[in-house]
Amino acid sequence: MGLRGKDLEKLRAAALLHDYGKIAVRDKFLQKPGKLDEAEFAYMKAHAEKTGEFLAHLQFPRDMRDVPVIASQHHERMDGTGYPKGLASEAIVLGARIIAAADVFDALTSPRYYKPSYPVDKSFEIMDGMAGGHLDPKVMAAVHTARPHLEAALAALK
């Protein structure tokens, strides 16, 4: 995506911290086997906003002050149906759009207590179906370009 220097450093920091707000979510929801009901999901969604709130209290260097915004927008969707603010398209900062794709890829390729891991081909098929509505098509193009690196990283984890 052409990020370098401080922009890449901010992305890395926000990616590491994007779920920090989950410390405010009770374990019974984080570890619930099976699907969350509507009320539970509404409760769980608060983690994105909490991430931004918690990180806003930290003293980031001046050139890193975008980190809380980037991290808190990782569940926004290109079509505006995401959370916490319902931002759409270019209103979502690029770093958050990148983290969203990475988060989906990780969720699909990692085993969870409620599902097995999907192979890379299936994960890409699902993610391609999410491009435009959920994920940024430009980010997905970059994900495709990075596929060999992603496959190597997954292989190294085994």
KOLVEXSE-27864 format. One record per atom (N, C-alpha, C): x, y, z; residue in three letters. Coordinates in steps of 0.001 Angstrom, whole numbers, plus 500000, padded with zeros to 6 digits. Atoms other than C-alpha are relative to their C-alpha. Example, Ala and Ser with C-alpha at 12.3 -4.5 7.8 and 13.67 -1.06 7.14 Angstrom:
% KOLVEXSE-27864
500890498810500000ALA512300495500507800ALA500900501200500000ALA499180498810499940SER513670498940507140SER499230501090500730SER
% end
This chain:
% KOLVEXSE-27864
500832498801500000MET500000500000500000MET500874501259500000MET499095498860500114GLY503080502209499856GLY500309500704501301GLY499709499352498718LEU503309502997503569LEU501469499822500350LEU498594500027499596ARG506768503856504838ARG500176500862501243ARG499629499131498885GLY508441505446507812GLY498972500025501109GLY500929499821498875LYS506145506849510484LYS498624499437499702LYS501317500551500339ASP503000505813508589ASP499968498495500251ASP499915501447499766LEU504112502189508708LEU500135499699501492LEU499841500168498550GLU505172502537512347GLU498657500185500722GLU501333499792499403LYS501716503931513247LYS499096498807499729LYS500810501163500344LEU500052501050511407LEU500380498810500867LEU499541501118499167ARG502170498495513260ARG499501500142501436ARG500441499769498614ALA501369500052516643ALA498493499807500118ALA501463500127499948ALA497635500301515887ALA499575498550499814ALA500335501414500217ALA497574496707514617ALA500215499199501277ALA499723500710498746LEU499138495464517840LEU498975500333501083LEU500905499523498948LEU496665497484519923LEU498521499964499626LEU501362499841500512HIS493482497140517832HIS498916499353500862HIS500998500644499134ASP491708494829520298ASP500224500294501479ASP499697499640498611TYR492983496508523461TYR498725500201500818TYR501277499764499309GLY489394497458524330GLY499322498740500488GLY500593501256499529LYS488584493783524842LYS500275499750501477LYS499793500150498552ILE489986494137528357ILE498766500464500768ILE501236499542499369ALA486634495811529094ALA498840499028499766ALA501045500975500325VAL484679492780527811VAL500164498786500917VAL499943501160499105ARG483812489980530212ARG500412498740499242ARG499508501247500602ASP485501486646529522ASP498875499097499528ASP501091500904500403LYS482159484857529334LYS499511500299498581LYS500373499648501373PHE481480486746526082PHE501144499701499030PHE498837500265500844LEU485008486447524698LEU500198498510499754LEU499742501434500080GLN485088482714525357GLN498735499177499802GLN501253500726500166LYS481467481814524663LYS500095499034498819LYS500040500930501134PRO481232478642522601PRO498728500254499196PRO501164499727500836GLY478935479316519694GLY499817501474499749GLY500283498638500447LYS477404482451518295LYS499435500854501130LYS500551499051499039LEU476678485519520399LEU498599500406499558LEU501321499491500364ASP473054486634520563ASP500115501514499763ASP499955498565500352GLU472118490220519579GLU500511500871501135GLU499584499190498851ALA472544491678523072ALA501478499770500317ALA498599500313499731GLU475859489890523584GLU500908500616498944GLU499200499418501073PHE477135491029520200PHE500081501520500148PHE499996498544499778ALA476116494629520955ALA500999500353501106ALA499057499804498903TYR478083494368524201TYR501443499823499500TYR498666500297500521MET481084492852522403MET500494501118499077MET499611498957500947LYS481069495590519738LYS500601501218500692LYS499470498846499270ALA481881498152522425ALA501523499974500084ALA498545500069499863HIS485480496907522404HIS500714500948499034HIS499339499111500967ALA486305498970519303ALA500021501437500525ALA500053498649499438GLU485150502197520910GLU500869500103501253GLU499175500022498782LYS486807501244524203LYS501485500059499640LYS498607499938500449THR490068500698522313THR500405501457499779THR499701498594500255GLY489961504293521090GLY500032500821501279GLY500051499254498737GLU488976505623524528GLU501224499725500862GLU498858500356499156PHE491677503717526395PHE501302500548499433PHE498753499551500614LEU494421504538523910LEU500114501520499984LEU499975498529499991ALA493425508218523879ALA500570500546501320ALA499444499575498709HIS494552508368527522HIS501512499831500081HIS498553500200500005LEU498093507318526630LEU500694501173499332LEU499207498921500577GLN500797509823525784GLN500816499459498826GLN499265500395501186PHE501797508980522224PHE500856501179499554PHE499239498886500585PRO504570511003520598PRO499134500712498957PRO500815499168500892ARG503169513810518444ARG499753499325498647ARG500150500600501326ASP503794511923515195ASP499336498615500036ASP500678501295499854MET502030508791516560MET498591500160500565MET501292499752499347ARG498837510407517849ARG498798499477499229ARG501093500604500770ASP496740508810515078ASP499728498556500411ASP500121501420499656VAL497234505349516601VAL498637499662500619VAL501318500354499439PRO494051505416518757PRO498877500010498960PRO501037499922501043VAL491912506455515762VAL500114498807499059VAL499796501138500905ILE493437503827513477ILE499504498723500669ILE500367501228499284ALA492989501100516099ALA498496499904500227ALA501428500045499655SER489419502057517001SER499086499834498789SER500833500095501204GLN488175502051513377GLN500083498641499305GLN499756501262500704HIS489134498444512556HIS498741499173499734HIS501258500701500304HIS485469497285512577HIS499035500848499179HIS500807499220500940GLU484181500042510317GLU499991499239498674GLU500137500727501276ARG483016498791506916ARG499869500982498850ARG500033499119501168MET483317500264503463MET498591500492499677MET501377499611500312ASP479515500334503099ASP499324500793501118ASP500543499188498907GLY479031502243506383GLY499220499236501044GLY500782500783499046THR477416499371508299THR500836499472501170THR499142500460498912GLY480359498817510652GLY499791500784501277GLY500078499330498699TYR480998500104514145TYR501399500391500436TYR501006499423499118PRO481538502051516339PRO499238501203499434PRO500625498757500468LYS480638505114514230LYS499259499880498679LYS500679500149501282GLY479241503710510983GLY500666500784498882GLY499264499285501044LEU481971505342508890LEU500019499159498728LEU499977500701501288ALA482161504478505209ALA501192500447499174ALA499038499725501051SER484776504318502491SER501202500808500490SER498815499196499703GLU487427507041502623GLU499933500690501360GLU500081499434498648ALA486118508302505990ALA500715499099501005ALA499252500940499174ILE487811505218507437ILE501474500183499644ILE498588499782500297VAL491526505858507772VAL500595498743499367VAL499401501104500737LEU493688503692505516LEU500542498923500937LEU499448500981499068GLY495451502032508434GLY498938499084500569GLY501096500814499469ALA492128500847509844ALA499465499045498940ALA500455500884501085ARG491105499440506448ARG500984498840499800ARG498987501053500096ILE494377497498506347ILE499860499029501174ILE500154500854498817ILE493928496209509907ILE498740499150499882ILE501238500768500170ALA490370495145509060ALA500254498752499151ALA499701501155500860ALA491645492905506257ALA500897499005500726ALA499110500886499243ALA494425491511508456ALA499231499258501084ALA500808500602498940ASP491925490856511241ASP499108498882499440ASP500840501016500638VAL489583488969508895VAL500860498811499569VAL499112501090500426PHE492479486968507434PHE500412499150501202PHE499613500726498789ASP493645486035510915ASP498839499172500537ASP501169500728499496ALA490127485054511992ALA499685498777499143ALA500312501111500894LEU489668482857508935LEU501056498900500029LEU498925500986500096THR493054481145508970THR500435499437501353THR499674500506498656SER493216480570512734SER498880499100500493SER501064500824499412PRO491401477745514476PRO499389500740501188PRO500711499432498853ARG488799478934516951ARG499250498864500676ARG500718501058499288TYR486940476936519561TYR498683499664499318TYR501281500232500668TYR483841477265517365TYR500148499655498516TYR499794500326501416LYS485436476568513929LYS501455499612499767LYS498612500309500361PRO488511475040512315PRO500597501159499189PRO499385499000500877SER491018477157510420SER499634499670498554SER500251500196501423TYR490249477682506747TYR501332500041499263TYR498789499877500821PRO492911477083504100PRO500041501381499335PRO499818498673500597VAL494310480156502379VAL499068500209498809VAL500888499849501163ASP492342479516499161ASP498584500369500428ASP501361499740499509LYS489021479418501056LYS499929501372500668LYS499967498699499328SER490019482446503161SER499978501132498985SER499989498979501047PHE490798484471500039PHE498659500069499291PHE501317500028500648GLU487519483376498451GLU498980500769500851GLU500922499310499090ILE485576484587501499ILE500300501493500026ILE499616498590499932MET487529487831501727MET499688500737498696MET500345499367501281ASP487089488542498008ASP498509500314499940ASP501436499752499930GLY483348488254498610GLY499644501155500919GLY500225498902499063MET483673490854501353MET500501501342499457MET499430498775500572ALA485496493377499138ALA498889500903499479ALA500998499019500434GLY483487496526498513GLY499015500317501098GLY500948499775498915GLY480961496050501289GLY500699500128501340GLY499296500010498726HIS483145495170504231HIS501434500493499830HIS498574499696500163LEU486747495327503031LEU500256500904498804LEU499588499087501068ASP488470497933500891ASP500567499191498829ASP499476500739501160PRO489006496536497347PRO501480500281499725PRO498579499685500208LYS492372498357497127LYS500868499241500999LYS499264500765498990VAL493495496719500349VAL500010498522499604VAL500053501401500426MET492320493348499042MET500959499735498839MET499020500168501083ALA494426493871495906ALA501402499858500588ALA498695500098499339ALA497434494421498174ALA500142498673500740ALA499977501299499322VAL496516491304500182VAL500341498904498988VAL499680500985501045HIS496579489298496952HIS501476500074499609HIS498583499825500333THR499994490747496123THR500888499400501092THR499218500486498857ALA501223489776499589ALA499775498516500294ALA500353501391499713ARG499822486240499378ARG501201499085500272ARG498864500892499693PRO503215484463499138PRO500584500243501395PRO499480499669498670HIS504362486299502284HIS499050499501501090HIS500989500482499027LEU501131485440504098LEU500079498480500137LEU499885501457499963GLU501444481777503151GLU501264499571500739GLU498744500323499302ALA505059481717504359ALA499870500252501499ALA500197499709498578ALA504068483354507645ALA499143498941500670ALA500857501065499438LEU501297480789508202LEU500770498696500127LEU499208501227499952ALA503676477934507381ALA500999500042501158ALA499041499858498902ALA506182479281509912ALA499341499800501368ALA500726500166498732LEU503489479139512613LEU499688498536500308LEU500353501411499802LYS502948475396512135LYS501119499223500632LYS
% end
